[in-house]
Amino acid sequence: MSFATPTVLWGLSLVPLALILYVAAQRRRRQDAARFSNPALLPNLAPQAPGWRRHAPAALYLLALTALMIALARPQAMITVPQEQATIVLVMDTSVSMIATDVQPNRLAAARTAGQRFLDSLPTRFRVAVVSFSSVAQTLTGPTTDRQTGREALGSLRAEGSTAMGDALEHALEVVRSSGDGGEAAGSATPSPSPSTPAPPPGAILLLSDGTNTAGRTQPLDAAERARQLGVPVYTIALGTAGGTIESPEAPGSGQRLAVPPDETTLRQIAEITGGRFFTAPTAADLRAVYDSLGSRLGTVESLQEVTAAFTAAGTALLVAGGALALRWFNRFP
């Protein structure tokens, strides 16, 4: 424990001085009683001596004085408090298959709606980052509590390119890790932290995707294993239906259709490996499960905080207790 104004602690010398004065007063009281009365008659006048109760109020007053003097010194202590800053990364698939209309009006619009609904219901203490991916992954907005920034990022999504799901997960993990020191992952590069990289702050990833991994350097399940090692759960949402199709990007205008069923198996495995959950048509309650789970995983940090109020309250309580006992037992105050 430390003190903001330690010089005030010299006032604690009043406590032993008060104790000495109290002991001296008690001795004088006994001497006066013996001098002006017949000691042999005292048992008949006061058959029940107060004993320890006589000194209880004074002891409480001395403890109160000690607590209040410490309070004046403004004590500070390291206290374990919940770590409120946690990061959730929205990872949005923007590959060309997201233009499929098997989910109305299309898969990308459905993903955008789910993301905005999630932002609207998310408690303000959580920071949110938005990562989009198709052939490459990129950070649209770093971790922030500004929900409008996230909404604007979701509104800018456009569908094109292939599906680099594994790279997107690695990129999202880097965003979570960098949020601990205020940094933000940027661009499309996905650095691989060394084994000595410290554990990231509390975080989670919400992955919305529809397709099979078709691009990138990292396989999705390999990225999921790394997320498990770092303690970052990945919640996955499969967009689309098994009958979803799009016009072939290689033959536009030809009427040729290309089947684009969602890869539910991989998305389910990612969630299972990392300790997250898998959804197909998420409800508002399903989306709440993401930050509810994260809230239960929040860690704690040591924080130097002033505890003056605690000592003030203790001193006041001791004073009140001493006065109450004096009134009850001896019909006097203090």
Secondary structure, 3 states (H helix, E strand, C coil): CEECCHHHHHHHHHHHHHHHHHHHHHHHHHHHHHHHCCHHHHHHHCCCCCHHHHCHHHHHHHHHHHHHHHHHCCEEEEEEEECCCEEEEEEEECCHHHHCCCCCCCHHHHHHHHHHHHHHHCCCCEEEEEEEECCCEEEEEEEECCHHHHHHHHHCCCCCCCCCHHHHHHHHHHHHHHHHHCCCCCCCCCCCCCCCCCCCCCEEEEEEECCCCCCCCCCHHHHHHHHHHHCCCEEEEECCCCCCEEECCCCCCCCCEEECCCCHHHHHHHHHHHCCCEECCCCHHHHHHHHHHHHHHCCEEEEEEECHHHHHHHHHHHHHHHHHHHHHHHCCCC
